[in-house]
Amino acid sequence: MADTFSTRKDAVAPVAALLDWPGTAWLARLALAAPFVVSGLVKLTDFNGAVAEAAGLGLGLPVLVAVAVIVTQLGGSALFLTRRWCWLGAGILAGFTVVATLLAHAFWTYEGPDRARQTATFLEHLAIVGGFAAAAVLTHRNTHRRGGAP
């Protein structure tokens, strides 16, 4: 029994080392923010496309909506990648994701296979919101455990 425990401990050691590495948390947040960074940059470089996308969703004032989306995606991501403002960036991006998901993936308005696809996408976006919450909680705990400013 003792041999099994030590084998498990040895097997877990590389994972523990990876989790303890300071850059892991930032890279995990970068992975979570990446779709928002890329989307914001694409919208910024193709502003007419961003306006058309907003108009296609039936949103009024599509130019203003496109600007707000770009600022939200890029600004929220920048805040999320810091330790000090991670909580705020997470909240901004999570709120954006909830609104965007309700607008673009209203699965309850679909039938058949389309409903199943929209439901899956809706739930994937819900998982992203959960990821933002988890990242903010863990960053907050790690910052306060160190006893100082991030």
DSSP file with accessible surface (Angstrom, degrees, kcal/mol):
  #  RESIDUE AA STRUCTURE BP1 BP2  ACC     N-H-->O    O-->H-N    N-H-->O    O-->H-N    TCO  KAPPA ALPHA  PHI   PSI    X-CA   Y-CA   Z-CA
    1    1 A M     >        0   0  198      0, 0.0     4,-1.9     0, 0.0     5,-0.1   0.000 360.0 360.0 360.0 -40.7    0.0    0.0    0.0
    2    2 A A  H  >  +     0   0   76      1,-0.2     4,-2.4     2,-0.2     5,-0.2   0.871 360.0  54.5 -64.2 -36.5    2.8    2.4    0.8
    3    3 A D  H  > S+     0   0  126      2,-0.2     4,-2.2     1,-0.2    -1,-0.2   0.902 106.8  50.8 -64.0 -40.0    4.4    1.7   -2.6
    4    4 A T  H  > S+     0   0   67      2,-0.2     4,-2.4     1,-0.2    -2,-0.2   0.932 110.4  49.5 -63.3 -43.1    1.2    2.6   -4.4
    5    5 A F  H  X S+     0   0  139     -4,-1.9     4,-2.5     1,-0.2    -2,-0.2   0.939 111.6  47.4 -63.5 -45.4    1.0    5.9   -2.5
    6    6 A S  H  X S+     0   0   48     -4,-2.4     4,-2.5     1,-0.2    -1,-0.2   0.872 110.5  53.5 -65.9 -33.5    4.6    6.9   -3.2
    7    7 A T  H  X S+     0   0   91     -4,-2.2     4,-2.4     2,-0.2    -1,-0.2   0.934 110.0  47.2 -65.0 -43.1    4.0    6.0   -6.9
    8    8 A R  H  X S+     0   0  164     -4,-2.4     4,-2.0     2,-0.2    -2,-0.2   0.922 111.3  51.4 -62.7 -42.2    1.0    8.3   -7.0
    9    9 A K  H  X S+     0   0  141     -4,-2.5     4,-1.3     1,-0.2    -2,-0.2   0.923 111.3  47.3 -61.9 -43.0    3.0   11.0   -5.3
   10   10 A D  H  < S+     0   0  114     -4,-2.5    -1,-0.2     1,-0.2    -2,-0.2   0.879 111.5  51.2 -65.2 -37.6    5.8   10.7   -7.8
   11   11 A A  H  < S+     0   0   69     -4,-2.4     4,-0.4     1,-0.2    -1,-0.2   0.835 111.8  47.1 -69.1 -30.8    3.3   10.7  -10.7
   12   12 A V  H  X S+     0   0   83     -4,-2.0     4,-2.8     1,-0.2     3,-0.4   0.723  90.1  85.2 -84.3 -19.2    1.6   13.8   -9.4
   13   13 A A  H  X S+     0   0   53     -4,-1.3     4,-2.6     1,-0.2     5,-0.2   0.880  88.5  48.9 -54.9 -45.7    4.9   15.7   -8.8
   14   14 A P  H  > S+     0   0   88      0, 0.0     4,-2.1     0, 0.0    -1,-0.2   0.902 112.9  48.8 -63.6 -36.0    5.2   17.0  -12.4
   15   15 A V  H  > S+     0   0   82     -4,-0.4     4,-2.7    -3,-0.4    -2,-0.2   0.935 111.3  49.5 -66.7 -43.8    1.6   18.2  -12.4
   16   16 A A  H  X S+     0   0   40     -4,-2.8     4,-2.1     1,-0.2    -1,-0.2   0.909 109.9  51.7 -61.1 -41.1    2.2   19.9   -9.0
   17   17 A A  H  X S+     0   0   61     -4,-2.6     4,-1.2    -5,-0.2    -1,-0.2   0.912 110.5  48.4 -63.0 -41.0    5.3   21.6  -10.4
   18   18 A L  H  < S+     0   0  105     -4,-2.1     3,-0.4     1,-0.2     6,-0.3   0.922 112.5  47.9 -64.4 -43.3    3.4   22.9  -13.4
   19   19 A L  H  < S+     0   0  119     -4,-2.7    -1,-0.2     1,-0.2    -2,-0.2   0.822 111.8  50.7 -67.8 -30.5    0.6   24.2  -11.2
   20   20 A D  H  < S+     0   0  131     -4,-2.1    -1,-0.2    -5,-0.2    -2,-0.2   0.678  83.6 106.1 -79.7 -19.0    3.1   25.9   -8.8
   21   21 A W  S >X S-     0   0  135     -4,-1.2     3,-1.6    -3,-0.4     4,-0.6  -0.434  73.5-135.1 -64.1 127.7    4.9   27.6  -11.7
   22   22 A P  H 3> S+     0   0   98      0, 0.0     4,-0.7     0, 0.0     3,-0.4   0.817 100.2  57.4 -57.2 -31.7    4.0   31.3  -11.6
   23   23 A G  H 3> S+     0   0   19      1,-0.2     4,-2.7     2,-0.2     5,-0.2   0.695  87.6  77.4 -75.3 -16.5    3.4   31.6  -15.3
   24   24 A T  H <> S+     0   0   28     -3,-1.6     4,-2.5    -6,-0.3    -1,-0.2   0.922  93.1  49.1 -61.3 -45.2    0.7   28.8  -15.4
   25   25 A A  H  X S+     0   0   43     -4,-0.6     4,-2.3    -3,-0.4    -1,-0.2   0.924 113.2  47.0 -62.3 -42.6   -2.0   31.0  -14.0
   26   26 A W  H  X S+     0   0  109     -4,-0.7     4,-2.7     2,-0.2    -1,-0.2   0.924 112.3  49.3 -67.0 -42.2   -1.3   33.8  -16.5
   27   27 A L  H  X S+     0   0   86     -4,-2.7     4,-2.5     2,-0.2    -1,-0.2   0.888 110.1  51.8 -63.9 -36.8   -1.2   31.4  -19.4
   28   28 A A  H  X S+     0   0   60     -4,-2.5     4,-2.0    -5,-0.2    -1,-0.2   0.921 111.3  46.9 -64.7 -41.6   -4.5   29.8  -18.3
   29   29 A R  H  X S+     0   0   12     -4,-2.3     4,-2.5     2,-0.2    -2,-0.2   0.904 110.5  53.1 -66.6 -38.0   -6.1   33.3  -18.2
   30   30 A L  H  X S+     0   0   60     -4,-2.7     4,-1.9     1,-0.2    -2,-0.2   0.925 107.8  50.8 -62.2 -42.0   -4.6   34.1  -21.6
   31   31 A A  H  < S+     0   0   70     -4,-2.5    -1,-0.2     1,-0.2    -2,-0.2   0.908 112.3  46.8 -61.9 -40.4   -6.1   30.9  -23.1
   32   32 A L  H  < S+     0   0   42     -4,-2.0     4,-0.3     1,-0.2    -1,-0.2   0.876 117.5  42.6 -69.6 -35.2   -9.5   31.8  -21.6
   33   33 A A  H >X S+     0   0    0     -4,-2.5     4,-2.3     1,-0.2     3,-1.0   0.688  89.8  92.4 -83.4 -18.0   -9.2   35.4  -22.9
   34   34 A A  H 3X S+     0   0   38     -4,-1.9     4,-2.9     1,-0.3     5,-0.3   0.851  82.5  51.6 -51.0 -45.8   -7.8   34.5  -26.4
   35   35 A P  H 3> S+     0   0   76      0, 0.0     4,-2.2     0, 0.0    -1,-0.3   0.882 113.2  46.5 -61.2 -31.7  -11.1   34.3  -28.2
   36   36 A F  H <> S+     0   0   15     -3,-1.0     4,-2.5    -4,-0.3    -2,-0.2   0.882 112.7  48.8 -76.5 -38.8  -12.1   37.7  -26.9
   37   37 A V  H  X S+     0   0   39     -4,-2.3     4,-2.6     2,-0.2     5,-0.2   0.952 115.3  44.4 -63.5 -49.6   -8.7   39.2  -27.8
   38   38 A V  H  X S+     0   0   87     -4,-2.9     4,-2.8    -5,-0.2     5,-0.2   0.940 114.8  48.3 -62.8 -46.1   -8.8   37.7  -31.3
   39   39 A S  H  X S+     0   0   30     -4,-2.2     4,-2.6    -5,-0.3    -1,-0.2   0.923 112.3  49.0 -61.1 -43.8  -12.4   38.7  -31.9
   40   40 A G  H  X S+     0   0    0     -4,-2.5     4,-2.2     1,-0.2    -1,-0.2   0.914 113.0  47.1 -62.6 -41.5  -11.7   42.3  -30.6
   41   41 A L  H  X S+     0   0   87     -4,-2.6     4,-2.5     2,-0.2    -2,-0.2   0.903 112.0  50.0 -67.9 -39.9   -8.7   42.6  -32.9
   42   42 A V  H  X S+     0   0   80     -4,-2.8     4,-1.8     2,-0.2    -2,-0.2   0.933 112.8  46.9 -63.2 -44.1  -10.6   41.3  -35.9
   43   43 A K  H  < S+     0   0   26     -4,-2.6     7,-0.4    -5,-0.2    -1,-0.2   0.881 111.7  51.8 -64.7 -37.2  -13.4   43.7  -35.3
   44   44 A L  H >< S+     0   0   97     -4,-2.2     3,-0.6     1,-0.2    -1,-0.2   0.907 114.6  41.3 -65.6 -41.2  -10.9   46.5  -34.9
   45   45 A T  H 3< S+     0   0  121     -4,-2.5    -1,-0.2     1,-0.3    -2,-0.2   0.692 125.6  36.5 -82.0 -19.5   -9.2   45.7  -38.2
   46   46 A D  T 3X S+     0   0   84     -4,-1.8     4,-1.9    -5,-0.2     3,-0.4  -0.577  70.4 160.4-127.5  67.7  -12.5   45.1  -40.0
   47   47 A F  H <> S+     0   0   68     -3,-0.6     4,-2.5     1,-0.2     5,-0.2   0.875  73.0  56.5 -61.3 -37.5  -14.7   47.7  -38.3
   48   48 A N  H  > S+     0   0  132      1,-0.2     4,-2.5     2,-0.2    -1,-0.2   0.892 107.2  50.4 -62.2 -37.1  -17.3   47.6  -41.2
   49   49 A G  H  > S+     0   0   26     -3,-0.4     4,-2.3     2,-0.2    -1,-0.2   0.883 108.8  51.5 -65.5 -38.3  -17.6   43.8  -40.6
   50   50 A A  H  X S+     0   0    5     -4,-1.9     4,-2.2    -7,-0.4    -2,-0.2   0.909 110.7  48.2 -64.5 -40.8  -18.2   44.5  -36.9
   51   51 A V  H  X S+     0   0   26     -4,-2.5     4,-2.6     1,-0.2    -2,-0.2   0.929 111.4  50.1 -65.4 -42.7  -20.9   47.0  -37.7
   52   52 A A  H  X S+     0   0   62     -4,-2.5     4,-2.7     1,-0.2    -2,-0.2   0.884 108.8  52.6 -63.0 -38.8  -22.5   44.5  -40.1
   53   53 A E  H  X S+     0   0  102     -4,-2.3     4,-1.1     2,-0.2    -1,-0.2   0.931 110.7  46.7 -63.0 -44.4  -22.4   41.8  -37.4
   54   54 A A  H ><>S+     0   0    7     -4,-2.2     5,-1.9     1,-0.2     3,-0.5   0.921 114.0  47.9 -63.3 -43.0  -24.2   44.1  -34.9
   55   55 A A  H ><5S+     0   0   50     -4,-2.6     3,-2.0     1,-0.2    -1,-0.2   0.893 106.0  58.9 -65.1 -37.5  -26.8   45.1  -37.5
   56   56 A G  H 3<5S+     0   0   69     -4,-2.7    -1,-0.2     1,-0.3    -2,-0.2   0.754 100.9  55.5 -63.7 -25.2  -27.3   41.4  -38.4
   57   57 A L  T <<5S-     0   0   81     -4,-1.1    -1,-0.3    -3,-0.5    -2,-0.2   0.425 119.7-112.7 -85.2   0.9  -28.3   40.7  -34.8
   58   58 A G  T < 5 +     0   0   66     -3,-2.0     2,-0.3     1,-0.2    -3,-0.2   0.695  63.4 154.9  77.8  20.2  -30.9   43.4  -35.1
   59   59 A L      < -     0   0   50     -5,-1.9    -1,-0.2     1,-0.1    -2,-0.1  -0.640  41.8-123.9 -85.1 135.5  -29.2   45.7  -32.7
   60   60 A G  S    S+     0   0   58     -2,-0.3     5,-0.2     1,-0.2    -1,-0.1  -0.313  90.5  23.4 -70.7 158.5  -29.9   49.4  -32.9
   61   61 A L  S  > S-     0   0  127      1,-0.1     4,-2.5     3,-0.1     3,-0.3   0.941  72.6-176.4  50.2  58.8  -27.0   51.8  -33.3
   62   62 A P  H  > S+     0   0   37      0, 0.0     4,-2.7     0, 0.0     5,-0.2   0.807  76.5  56.7 -60.7 -29.3  -24.7   49.2  -34.8
   63   63 A V  H  > S+     0   0   84      2,-0.2     4,-2.3     1,-0.2     5,-0.2   0.953 110.7  43.9 -65.4 -46.7  -21.7   51.5  -35.0
   64   64 A L  H  > S+     0   0  110     -3,-0.3     4,-2.6     1,-0.2    -1,-0.2   0.905 113.6  51.3 -63.7 -40.9  -22.0   52.3  -31.3
   65   65 A V  H  X S+     0   0   38     -4,-2.5     4,-2.8     2,-0.2     5,-0.2   0.930 108.7  51.2 -62.3 -44.2  -22.5   48.6  -30.5
   66   66 A A  H  X S+     0   0    3     -4,-2.7     4,-2.4     1,-0.2    -2,-0.2   0.925 111.5  47.4 -60.7 -43.5  -19.4   47.6  -32.5
   67   67 A V  H  X S+     0   0   65     -4,-2.3     4,-2.7     1,-0.2     5,-0.2   0.939 112.6  49.5 -62.2 -45.9  -17.3   50.2  -30.7
   68   68 A A  H  X S+     0   0   49     -4,-2.6     4,-2.6     1,-0.2    -2,-0.2   0.899 110.7  50.2 -61.6 -39.8  -18.7   49.0  -27.3
   69   69 A V  H  X S+     0   0   25     -4,-2.8     4,-3.2     2,-0.2     5,-0.3   0.935 111.3  48.0 -65.3 -44.4  -17.9   45.3  -28.2
   70   70 A I  H  X S+     0   0   13     -4,-2.4     4,-2.7    -5,-0.2     5,-0.4   0.947 114.4  45.6 -61.7 -47.8  -14.4   46.1  -29.3
   71   71 A V  H  X>S+     0   0   94     -4,-2.7     4,-2.4     1,-0.2     5,-0.6   0.917 115.2  48.4 -62.3 -41.7  -13.7   48.1  -26.1
   72   72 A T  H  X5S+     0   0   40     -4,-2.6     4,-2.0    -5,-0.2     5,-0.3   0.940 114.7  43.8 -64.5 -48.1  -15.3   45.4  -24.0
   73   73 A Q  H  X5S+     0   0    9     -4,-3.2     4,-1.5    -5,-0.2    -2,-0.2   0.939 123.6  34.1 -66.4 -46.6  -13.4   42.5  -25.6
   74   74 A L  H  X5S+     0   0   45     -4,-2.7     4,-2.3    -5,-0.3    -2,-0.2   0.928 123.3  43.5 -77.1 -44.5  -10.0   44.2  -25.6
   75   75 A G  H  X5S+     0   0   33     -4,-2.4     4,-2.3    -5,-0.4     5,-0.2   0.926 115.2  48.9 -66.6 -44.5  -10.3   46.2  -22.4
   76   76 A G  H  X<S+     0   0    1     -4,-2.0     4,-2.5    -5,-0.6    -1,-0.2   0.909 112.2  49.7 -61.2 -40.9  -11.9   43.3  -20.5
   77   77 A S  H  X S+     0   0    2     -4,-1.5     4,-1.7    -5,-0.3    -1,-0.2   0.918 109.0  51.4 -64.2 -44.0   -9.2   40.9  -21.7
   78   78 A A  H  < S+     0   0   60     -4,-2.3     4,-0.4     1,-0.2    -2,-0.2   0.931 113.7  44.4 -60.2 -44.4   -6.4   43.3  -20.7
   79   79 A L  H >< S+     0   0   50     -4,-2.3     3,-1.5     1,-0.2     6,-0.3   0.913 110.0  56.0 -65.0 -41.6   -7.8   43.7  -17.2
   80   80 A F  H 3< S+     0   0    0     -4,-2.5    -1,-0.2     1,-0.3    -2,-0.2   0.818 100.6  59.3 -61.7 -30.7   -8.4   39.9  -16.9
   81   81 A L  T 3< S+     0   0   31     -4,-1.7    -1,-0.3    -3,-0.2     2,-0.2   0.581  94.9  77.8 -79.5  -7.5   -4.7   39.2  -17.6
   82   82 A T  S <  S-     0   0   55     -3,-1.5     4,-0.3    -4,-0.4     7,-0.1  -0.639  75.2-138.8 -95.1 158.9   -3.6   41.3  -14.6
   83   83 A R  S    S+     0   0  104     -2,-0.2     3,-0.5     2,-0.2     4,-0.4   0.893 101.4  51.7 -79.6 -40.3   -3.7   40.0  -11.0
   84   84 A R  S    S+     0   0  127      1,-0.2     3,-0.2     2,-0.1     4,-0.1   0.893 124.4  24.8 -64.4 -41.9   -4.9   43.3   -9.6
   85   85 A W  S  > S+     0   0  112     -6,-0.3     4,-2.5     1,-0.2     3,-0.5   0.249  85.9 111.9-111.4  14.3   -7.9   43.8  -11.9
   86   86 A C  H  > S+     0   0    1     -3,-0.5     4,-3.1    -4,-0.3     5,-0.2   0.899  77.4  55.0 -53.6 -44.7   -8.5   40.1  -12.9
   87   87 A W  H  > S+     0   0  142     -4,-0.4     4,-2.1     1,-0.2    -1,-0.2   0.880 109.9  46.0 -58.2 -40.6  -11.9   40.2  -11.1
   88   88 A L  H  > S+     0   0   59     -3,-0.5     4,-2.7     2,-0.2    -1,-0.2   0.932 113.8  47.2 -71.0 -45.8  -13.1   43.2  -13.0
   89   89 A G  H  X S+     0   0    0     -4,-2.5     4,-2.8     1,-0.2     5,-0.3   0.912 112.1  51.6 -60.5 -41.0  -11.9   41.8  -16.4
   90   90 A A  H  X S+     0   0    4     -4,-3.1     4,-2.8    -5,-0.3     5,-0.2   0.924 111.1  47.6 -61.7 -43.4  -13.6   38.5  -15.6
   91   91 A G  H  X S+     0   0   45     -4,-2.1     4,-2.7    -5,-0.2     5,-0.2   0.913 112.7  48.4 -64.9 -42.1  -16.8   40.3  -14.7
   92   92 A I  H  X S+     0   0   59     -4,-2.7     4,-2.5     2,-0.2    -2,-0.2   0.950 116.5  41.8 -62.6 -49.4  -16.8   42.4  -17.9
   93   93 A L  H  X S+     0   0    0     -4,-2.8     4,-2.5     2,-0.2    -2,-0.2   0.876 115.1  50.5 -69.6 -36.1  -16.1   39.4  -20.1
   94   94 A A  H  X S+     0   0   17     -4,-2.8     4,-2.5    -5,-0.3    -1,-0.2   0.939 112.3  47.1 -65.6 -45.5  -18.5   37.1  -18.3
   95   95 A G  H  X S+     0   0   37     -4,-2.7     4,-2.4    -5,-0.2     5,-0.2   0.924 112.8  49.5 -61.2 -43.4  -21.3   39.7  -18.5
   96   96 A F  H  X S+     0   0   45     -4,-2.5     4,-3.1    -5,-0.2     5,-0.3   0.924 110.5  51.0 -59.2 -44.3  -20.5   40.3  -22.2
   97   97 A T  H  X S+     0   0    3     -4,-2.5     4,-2.6     2,-0.2     5,-0.2   0.906 109.1  50.4 -63.3 -41.0  -20.6   36.5  -22.8
   98   98 A V  H  X S+     0   0   67     -4,-2.5     4,-2.4     2,-0.2    -1,-0.2   0.957 114.7  43.1 -61.6 -49.3  -24.0   36.2  -21.1
   99   99 A V  H  X S+     0   0   85     -4,-2.4     4,-2.2     1,-0.2    -2,-0.2   0.949 116.1  47.5 -63.0 -47.9  -25.5   39.0  -23.2
  100  100 A A  H  X S+     0   0   33     -4,-3.1     4,-2.9     1,-0.2     5,-0.3   0.892 112.5  50.4 -61.9 -38.4  -23.9   37.8  -26.4
  101  101 A T  H  X S+     0   0    6     -4,-2.6     4,-2.4    -5,-0.3    -1,-0.2   0.916 109.8  49.2 -67.8 -42.4  -25.0   34.2  -25.8
  102  102 A L  H  < S+     0   0   83     -4,-2.4    -1,-0.2    -5,-0.2    -2,-0.2   0.882 117.6  42.4 -63.8 -35.9  -28.6   35.2  -25.0
  103  103 A L  H  < S+     0   0   90     -4,-2.2     3,-0.3    -5,-0.2    -2,-0.2   0.899 126.5  28.4 -75.9 -42.4  -28.7   37.3  -28.2
  104  104 A A  H  < S+     0   0   37     -4,-2.9    -3,-0.2    -5,-0.2    -2,-0.2   0.621 125.3  38.9-100.6 -14.6  -26.9   34.9  -30.6
  105  105 A H     <  +     0   0   42     -4,-2.4     2,-2.3    -5,-0.3    -1,-0.2  -0.250  59.5 156.9-134.0  48.2  -27.7   31.4  -29.2
  106  106 A A    >   +     0   0   15     -3,-0.3     3,-2.3     1,-0.2     4,-0.2  -0.481  16.4 180.0 -74.3  80.0  -31.3   31.5  -28.1
  107  107 A F  G >  S+     0   0   50     -2,-2.3     3,-1.9     1,-0.3    -1,-0.2   0.778  70.3  69.6 -58.5 -28.7  -31.6   27.7  -28.4
  108  108 A W  G 3  S+     0   0  121      1,-0.3    -1,-0.3    -3,-0.1    -2,-0.1   0.634  93.1  58.7 -68.5 -10.4  -35.3   27.8  -27.2
  109  109 A T  G <  S+     0   0   94     -3,-2.3    -1,-0.3     6,-0.1     2,-0.2   0.438  97.5  77.8 -95.2  -1.0  -36.3   29.5  -30.5
  110  110 A Y    <   -     0   0   79     -3,-1.9     2,-0.3    -4,-0.2    -3,-0.0  -0.649  64.4-147.8-106.3 166.1  -34.9   26.6  -32.6
  111  111 A E    >>  -     0   0  145     -2,-0.2     3,-0.9     4,-0.0     4,-0.9  -0.892  54.2 -12.4-127.5 158.2  -36.2   23.2  -33.5
  112  112 A G  H >> S-     0   0   50     -2,-0.3     4,-1.6     1,-0.2     3,-0.6  -0.138 124.4  -7.1  59.3-141.7  -34.6   19.8  -34.3
  113  113 A P  H 3> S+     0   0   91      0, 0.0     4,-2.4     0, 0.0    -1,-0.2   0.830 133.0  59.2 -61.3 -32.8  -30.9   19.6  -34.9
  114  114 A D  H <> S+     0   0   78     -3,-0.9     4,-2.6     1,-0.2     5,-0.2   0.894 103.9  51.9 -62.9 -37.2  -30.5   23.4  -34.9
  115  115 A R  H <X S+     0   0   90     -4,-0.9     4,-2.6    -3,-0.6    -1,-0.2   0.918 109.0  49.7 -64.8 -41.5  -31.8   23.5  -31.4
  116  116 A A  H  X S+     0   0   63     -4,-1.6     4,-2.4     2,-0.2    -2,-0.2   0.919 112.6  47.1 -63.5 -43.1  -29.3   20.8  -30.3
  117  117 A R  H  X S+     0   0  143     -4,-2.4     4,-2.4     2,-0.2    -2,-0.2   0.925 114.1  46.6 -64.8 -44.5  -26.4   22.8  -31.8
  118  118 A Q  H  X S+     0   0   39     -4,-2.6     4,-2.7     2,-0.2   -11,-0.3   0.881 111.4  52.3 -66.7 -35.7  -27.5   26.1  -30.3
  119  119 A T  H  X S+     0   0   39     -4,-2.6     4,-2.6    -5,-0.2    -2,-0.2   0.932 109.6  48.9 -64.8 -43.9  -28.0   24.4  -26.9
  120  120 A A  H  X S+     0   0   44     -4,-2.4     4,-2.3     2,-0.2    -2,-0.2   0.929 113.2  46.8 -61.4 -44.0  -24.5   23.0  -27.1
  121  121 A T  H  X S+     0   0   35     -4,-2.4     4,-2.3     2,-0.2    -1,-0.2   0.918 110.9  52.6 -64.6 -42.1  -23.1   26.4  -28.0
  122  122 A F  H  X S+     0   0   40     -4,-2.7     4,-2.0     1,-0.2    -2,-0.2   0.937 111.5  46.0 -57.5 -46.7  -25.1   28.0  -25.2
  123  123 A L  H  X S+     0   0   95     -4,-2.6     4,-2.2     2,-0.2    -1,-0.2   0.859 109.0  55.2 -69.1 -33.9  -23.7   25.6  -22.7
  124  124 A E  H  X S+     0   0  118     -4,-2.3     4,-1.7     2,-0.2    -1,-0.2   0.918 109.1  47.9 -62.0 -41.6  -20.2   26.0  -23.9
  125  125 A H  H  X S+     0   0   50     -4,-2.3     4,-2.0     2,-0.2    -2,-0.2   0.873 107.9  54.8 -68.0 -35.1  -20.5   29.8  -23.4
  126  126 A L  H  X S+     0   0   98     -4,-2.0     4,-2.2     1,-0.2    -1,-0.2   0.906 105.7  53.4 -62.4 -38.5  -21.9   29.1  -19.9
  127  127 A A  H  X S+     0   0   67     -4,-2.2     4,-2.4     1,-0.2    -2,-0.2   0.881 105.3  53.8 -63.9 -37.4  -18.7   27.1  -19.2
  128  128 A I  H  X S+     0   0   44     -4,-1.7     4,-2.4     2,-0.2    -1,-0.2   0.923 106.5  51.8 -62.7 -42.2  -16.6   30.1  -20.3
  129  129 A V  H  X S+     0   0   31     -4,-2.0     4,-2.2     1,-0.2    -2,-0.2   0.928 109.9  49.7 -59.5 -43.5  -18.5   32.2  -17.8
  130  130 A G  H  X S+     0   0   40     -4,-2.2     4,-2.7     1,-0.2    -1,-0.2   0.887 108.0  54.0 -62.3 -37.9  -17.7   29.6  -15.1
  131  131 A G  H  X S+     0   0   23     -4,-2.4     4,-2.7     2,-0.2    -2,-0.2   0.902 107.0  50.5 -63.0 -40.9  -14.1   29.7  -16.2
  132  132 A F  H  X S+     0   0    0     -4,-2.4     4,-2.4     2,-0.2    -2,-0.2   0.927 111.5  48.5 -62.3 -43.2  -14.0   33.5  -15.7
  133  133 A A  H  X S+     0   0   57     -4,-2.2     4,-2.5     2,-0.2    -2,-0.2   0.939 112.8  47.4 -62.8 -45.6  -15.4   33.1  -12.3
  134  134 A A  H  X S+     0   0   50     -4,-2.7     4,-2.7     1,-0.2     5,-0.2   0.920 112.1  49.6 -63.2 -43.0  -13.0   30.3  -11.3
  135  135 A A  H  X S+     0   0   16     -4,-2.7     4,-2.6     1,-0.2     5,-0.2   0.915 111.7  48.7 -63.1 -41.5  -10.0   32.3  -12.6
  136  136 A A  H  X S+     0   0   17     -4,-2.4     4,-2.5    -5,-0.2    -2,-0.2   0.929 112.8  47.9 -65.3 -42.4  -11.0   35.4  -10.7
  137  137 A V  H  X S+     0   0   64     -4,-2.5     4,-2.7     2,-0.2    -2,-0.2   0.948 114.7  44.8 -62.9 -48.2  -11.5   33.5   -7.5
  138  138 A L  H  X S+     0   0   96     -4,-2.7     4,-2.6     2,-0.2     5,-0.2   0.905 113.8  49.3 -65.9 -39.7   -8.2   31.7   -7.8
  139  139 A T  H  X S+     0   0    8     -4,-2.6     4,-2.5    -5,-0.2     5,-0.2   0.932 111.9  49.4 -64.9 -42.4   -6.3   34.9   -8.7
  140  140 A H  H  X S+     0   0  104     -4,-2.5     4,-2.4    -5,-0.2     5,-0.2   0.943 112.8  46.7 -60.4 -47.6   -7.9   36.7   -5.8
  141  141 A R  H  X S+     0   0  144     -4,-2.7     4,-2.2     1,-0.2    -2,-0.2   0.920 113.7  47.6 -62.8 -44.6   -7.0   33.9   -3.4
  142  142 A N  H  X S+     0   0   51     -4,-2.6     4,-1.4     2,-0.2    -1,-0.2   0.875 111.5  51.1 -66.5 -36.3   -3.4   33.7   -4.6
  143  143 A T  H  <>S+     0   0   11     -4,-2.5     5,-1.2    -5,-0.2     4,-0.4   0.939 114.6  42.3 -65.8 -44.7   -2.9   37.5   -4.5
  144  144 A H  H ><5S+     0   0  118     -4,-2.4     3,-0.7     1,-0.2    -2,-0.2   0.814 108.4  59.3 -74.8 -27.7   -4.2   37.7   -0.9
  145  145 A R  H 3<5S+     0   0  180     -4,-2.2    -1,-0.2     1,-0.2    -2,-0.2   0.857 102.2  54.5 -67.0 -32.9   -2.2   34.6    0.2
  146  146 A R  T 3<5S-     0   0  145     -4,-1.4    -1,-0.2    -5,-0.2    -2,-0.2   0.617 110.1-130.9 -75.0 -14.9    1.0   36.4   -0.9
  147  147 A G  T < 5 +     0   0   67     -3,-0.7     2,-0.3    -4,-0.4    -3,-0.2   0.750  68.0  63.4  76.4  26.2   -0.1   39.2    1.4
  148  148 A G  S   <S-     0   0   42     -5,-1.2    -1,-0.2     0, 0.0    -2,-0.2  -0.922  90.5 -52.6-160.5-172.9    0.4   42.1   -1.0
  149  149 A A              0   0   71     -2,-0.3   -65,-0.0     1,-0.1   -66,-0.0  -0.407 360.0 360.0 -70.5 146.9   -0.5   43.9   -4.1
  150  150 A P              0   0   50      0, 0.0    -1,-0.1     0, 0.0    -7,-0.0  -0.213 360.0 360.0 -66.9 360.0   -0.5   41.9   -7.2
